[in-house]
Amino acid sequence: MYELENGKFDLEYGSVNEGLISVASGKGGVGKSTVTVNLAVALNKLGKQVGIIDADIRGFSIPRILGLTEELQALEDKMLKPPVAKGIKVMSMGSLVEEEAPIIWRAPLLHGTLEQFMKEVQWGKLDYLLFDLPPGTGDMPLNIMQNLPESEVMIVTTPQITATNVAGRIGKMADKLECETLGVVENMSYYQCTDCGNKDYIFGQGGGKDIAEKLETKLLGKLPLLPDIREDSDQGKSIILENPEADVSKEFISIAEKVINKKRNFKSI
């Protein structure tokens, strides 16, 4: 689906200069897609050109979270021009079917769609291409990782033991497939009272750090459980753009900076 030359990923109709990032989770409901979108927005705010492939074909949600309204365009020679929202280029089944439409396809068709998103899209020059993977360790995330061996895996989890245990399976699968683990993002780390500022650790503490240590990788950041993030996601907004001075916005920027610095350090070795 791409050729790697001198650290750059050459696509059929474009290139990715700095990295492919597969955002994964062991289970659904941990905010993986919200993290994917806000990471993309944070990278873009830091001057990077970013694309997202909504690889969760059956459970696509990126268009709504990103507030995508622009339509997919068909160009000559069966090439597609990806729609753009908030400066992010996006390919998703959400641009091809109604939001409520079920995708009742078997794995070969799903894989064919992913291949089309890579090969038949006019991506242009990107710095990062993010893949929002289906949750778990089933056929689809397995097939995607196998076909993107140079992509780095970012694991999203909550601190809860049941979430970190299954997140560990993703890390071990990535290791067996010889995909590098970029790091762990702990989402829903705590709830902070808007009135008194008190933090309640609803899902426990330290789970993200523990799983990062077990996988011998880094804890990239800890994100709070906030109504504002949920409301913004439902309305197609990003808290980074709506409230850039918020602590959570700064945390997303910090995570993006760690991603960029890691790639920069890697290239300098």
C-alpha positions as CSV (number, residue, x, y, z in Angstrom):
1,M,0.0,0.0,0.0
2,Y,3.1,2.2,0.2
3,E,6.8,2.2,-0.3
4,L,9.3,3.3,2.4
5,E,12.3,5.1,1.2
6,N,14.7,7.2,3.3
7,G,12.2,7.4,6.1
8,K,9.4,8.7,3.8
9,F,6.3,6.8,3.0
10,D,5.5,7.0,-0.7
11,L,1.8,6.5,-1.5
12,E,0.2,6.1,-4.9
13,Y,-0.9,9.8,-4.9
14,G,1.0,11.4,-2.1
15,S,3.6,10.9,0.6
16,V,3.9,10.8,4.4
17,N,7.1,12.4,5.5
18,E,7.2,11.8,9.3
19,G,5.1,8.8,10.3
20,L,2.1,6.5,10.2
21,I,0.3,6.2,13.5
22,S,-2.2,3.5,14.3
23,V,-4.4,4.5,17.2
24,A,-5.6,1.4,18.9
25,S,-7.5,0.2,22.0
26,G,-8.2,-3.1,23.6
27,K,-11.9,-2.4,23.9
28,G,-14.5,0.1,22.8
29,G,-15.7,3.0,24.9
30,V,-12.3,4.4,26.0
31,G,-12.4,7.4,23.7
32,K,-10.0,6.2,21.0
33,S,-11.6,8.1,18.2
34,T,-11.8,11.3,20.2
35,V,-8.1,11.0,21.0
36,T,-7.4,10.4,17.3
37,V,-9.2,13.5,16.2
38,N,-7.7,15.8,18.9
39,L,-4.2,14.4,18.3
40,A,-4.6,15.2,14.6
41,V,-5.8,18.8,15.4
42,A,-2.9,19.2,17.9
43,L,-0.4,18.1,15.3
44,N,-2.0,20.4,12.7
45,K,-1.8,23.3,15.2
46,L,1.9,22.6,15.6
47,G,2.3,23.1,11.8
48,K,2.0,19.5,10.6
49,Q,0.0,18.4,7.6
50,V,-2.2,15.5,8.8
51,G,-4.6,12.9,7.4
52,I,-6.9,10.4,9.1
53,I,-8.1,7.1,7.8
54,D,-11.1,5.9,9.7
55,A,-10.1,2.3,9.7
56,D,-13.0,1.3,12.0
57,I,-15.1,0.6,8.9
58,R,-18.1,-0.9,10.7
59,G,-18.0,1.6,13.6
60,F,-16.9,4.8,11.9
61,S,-17.2,8.0,14.0
62,I,-14.4,10.3,12.8
63,P,-16.7,12.4,10.5
64,R,-19.0,13.4,13.3
65,I,-16.2,14.0,15.9
66,L,-14.2,16.1,13.4
67,G,-17.3,18.0,12.2
68,L,-16.8,16.9,8.6
69,T,-19.3,18.5,6.2
70,E,-17.3,18.6,2.9
71,E,-18.2,15.9,0.5
72,L,-15.8,13.3,-1.0
73,Q,-14.9,14.2,-4.6
74,A,-14.3,11.7,-7.5
75,L,-11.6,12.8,-9.9
76,E,-10.4,11.3,-13.1
77,D,-8.8,7.8,-13.3
78,K,-10.9,6.7,-10.3
79,M,-8.9,8.9,-8.0
80,L,-10.6,10.4,-4.9
81,K,-10.1,13.8,-3.3
82,P,-10.5,13.5,0.5
83,P,-12.7,16.0,2.2
84,V,-11.1,18.3,4.7
85,A,-12.2,19.5,8.2
86,K,-10.2,21.7,10.5
87,G,-7.2,21.4,8.2
88,I,-7.3,17.5,8.4
89,K,-7.8,15.3,5.3
90,V,-10.1,12.4,6.1
91,M,-11.2,9.2,4.4
92,S,-14.1,7.3,6.1
93,M,-17.0,5.2,5.3
94,G,-19.0,8.1,6.7
95,S,-18.4,9.9,3.4
96,L,-19.9,7.0,1.4
97,V,-22.9,5.8,3.5
98,E,-25.4,7.4,5.8
99,E,-24.3,7.7,9.4
100,E,-26.9,5.1,10.7
101,A,-26.3,2.6,7.9
102,P,-24.9,-0.8,9.1
103,I,-21.8,-2.1,7.3
104,I,-22.5,-5.8,7.1
105,W,-19.3,-6.9,5.3
106,R,-16.8,-9.7,5.8
107,A,-13.1,-9.1,6.3
108,P,-12.0,-9.2,2.6
109,L,-14.3,-6.4,1.7
110,L,-13.3,-4.3,4.7
111,H,-9.6,-4.8,3.8
112,G,-10.4,-3.8,0.2
113,T,-11.9,-0.5,1.4
114,L,-8.8,0.2,3.5
115,E,-6.6,-0.5,0.5
116,Q,-8.7,1.8,-1.6
117,F,-8.3,4.6,1.0
118,M,-4.5,4.2,0.7
119,K,-4.1,3.7,-3.0
120,E,-6.8,5.7,-4.8
121,V,-6.9,8.9,-2.7
122,Q,-5.1,12.1,-3.6
123,W,-3.4,12.6,-0.2
124,G,-0.8,15.0,-1.4
125,K,2.1,15.8,1.0
126,L,1.4,14.8,4.6
127,D,3.6,14.8,7.7
128,Y,1.4,12.2,9.5
129,L,-1.3,9.8,8.5
130,L,-3.3,8.5,11.5
131,F,-5.4,5.3,11.4
132,D,-8.3,5.0,13.8
133,L,-8.3,1.2,14.3
134,P,-11.3,-0.9,15.3
135,P,-11.0,-1.9,19.0
136,G,-9.7,-5.2,20.1
137,T,-7.4,-7.8,18.6
138,G,-9.7,-9.2,15.9
139,D,-9.2,-9.8,12.2
140,M,-9.4,-6.1,11.2
141,P,-6.8,-4.6,13.5
142,L,-4.6,-7.6,12.9
143,N,-4.9,-7.2,9.1
144,I,-4.3,-3.5,9.3
145,M,-1.1,-3.9,11.4
146,Q,0.1,-6.7,9.1
147,N,-0.3,-4.4,6.1
148,L,1.2,-1.4,7.9
149,P,4.3,-2.9,9.5
150,E,6.1,0.5,9.8
151,S,3.2,2.2,11.5
152,E,3.7,3.0,15.1
153,V,0.9,2.0,17.5
154,M,-0.5,4.4,20.0
155,I,-2.6,2.7,22.7
156,V,-5.5,4.4,24.3
157,T,-6.9,3.1,27.6
158,T,-8.7,4.2,30.7
159,P,-7.0,3.6,34.1
160,Q,-9.5,0.7,34.9
161,I,-7.9,-2.7,35.3
162,T,-10.3,-4.3,32.8
163,A,-9.3,-1.7,30.2
164,T,-5.6,-1.9,30.8
165,N,-5.6,-5.7,30.7
166,V,-7.1,-5.7,27.2
167,A,-4.9,-2.8,26.1
168,G,-1.9,-4.9,27.0
169,R,-3.1,-7.5,24.5
170,I,-2.9,-4.8,21.7
171,G,0.6,-4.0,22.8
172,K,1.6,-7.7,22.7
173,M,0.0,-8.2,19.3
174,A,1.9,-5.2,18.0
175,D,5.1,-6.6,19.4
176,K,4.5,-10.0,17.7
177,L,3.9,-8.2,14.4
178,E,7.1,-6.2,15.0
179,C,5.2,-2.9,15.0
180,E,6.7,-0.3,17.3
181,T,4.6,0.9,20.2
182,L,4.7,4.7,20.2
183,G,3.2,5.0,23.7
184,V,0.1,4.9,25.9
185,V,-2.5,7.6,26.3
186,E,-4.5,7.3,29.5
187,N,-8.0,8.7,28.8
188,M,-10.7,9.5,31.4
189,S,-7.9,9.6,34.1
190,Y,-10.1,11.6,36.5
191,Y,-13.1,13.8,36.7
192,Q,-12.5,17.3,38.0
193,C,-15.3,19.2,39.6
194,T,-16.0,22.5,37.8
195,D,-17.0,24.2,41.0
196,C,-14.4,23.1,43.6
197,G,-11.6,21.7,41.4
198,N,-11.5,18.5,43.3
199,K,-10.3,15.4,41.3
200,D,-12.2,12.2,41.5
201,Y,-10.4,9.1,40.1
202,I,-13.6,7.3,39.0
203,F,-11.8,4.5,37.1
204,G,-8.9,4.2,39.5
205,Q,-5.3,5.5,39.3
206,G,-2.0,4.5,37.6
207,G,-3.4,2.0,35.0
208,G,-1.9,3.8,32.1
209,K,1.5,4.1,33.7
210,D,1.5,0.4,34.7
211,I,0.6,-0.9,31.2
212,A,3.2,1.5,29.6
213,E,5.9,0.0,32.0
214,K,4.8,-3.6,31.2
215,L,5.0,-2.8,27.4
216,E,8.3,-1.0,27.9
217,T,7.0,2.2,26.3
218,K,6.1,5.7,27.4
219,L,3.0,7.1,29.0
220,L,2.4,10.0,26.6
221,G,-0.3,11.8,28.6
222,K,-3.2,11.7,30.9
223,L,-6.5,13.1,29.8
224,P,-9.4,14.0,32.2
225,L,-13.1,12.9,31.8
226,L,-14.8,16.2,30.9
227,P,-18.3,17.0,29.7
228,D,-16.9,19.6,27.4
229,I,-14.9,17.0,25.4
230,R,-18.0,14.8,25.0
231,E,-20.2,17.8,24.0
232,D,-17.6,19.1,21.6
233,S,-17.2,15.7,20.0
234,D,-20.9,15.3,19.5
235,Q,-21.1,18.7,17.8
236,G,-18.0,18.2,15.6
237,K,-15.8,20.6,17.6
238,S,-12.4,20.2,19.1
239,I,-11.7,21.5,22.6
240,I,-8.2,22.5,21.4
241,L,-9.7,25.0,19.0
242,E,-12.7,26.0,21.2
243,N,-10.7,26.5,24.4
244,P,-7.0,26.4,23.7
245,E,-6.1,27.5,27.3
246,A,-7.8,24.6,28.9
247,D,-5.6,22.1,30.7
248,V,-6.8,19.3,28.5
249,S,-6.0,21.2,25.3
250,K,-2.5,21.8,26.6
251,E,-2.2,18.1,27.4
252,F,-3.2,17.2,23.8
253,I,-0.6,19.6,22.5
254,S,2.0,18.0,24.9
255,I,1.2,14.6,23.5
256,A,1.6,15.9,19.9
257,E,4.9,17.5,20.8
258,K,6.1,14.1,22.2
259,V,5.1,12.4,19.0
260,I,7.0,15.0,16.9
261,N,10.1,15.0,19.1
262,K,10.3,11.2,19.1
263,K,10.3,11.2,15.3
264,R,12.8,14.0,15.3
265,N,15.1,12.1,17.7
266,F,14.7,8.9,15.7
267,K,15.8,10.7,12.5
268,S,18.8,12.2,14.2
269,I,20.2,8.8,15.4
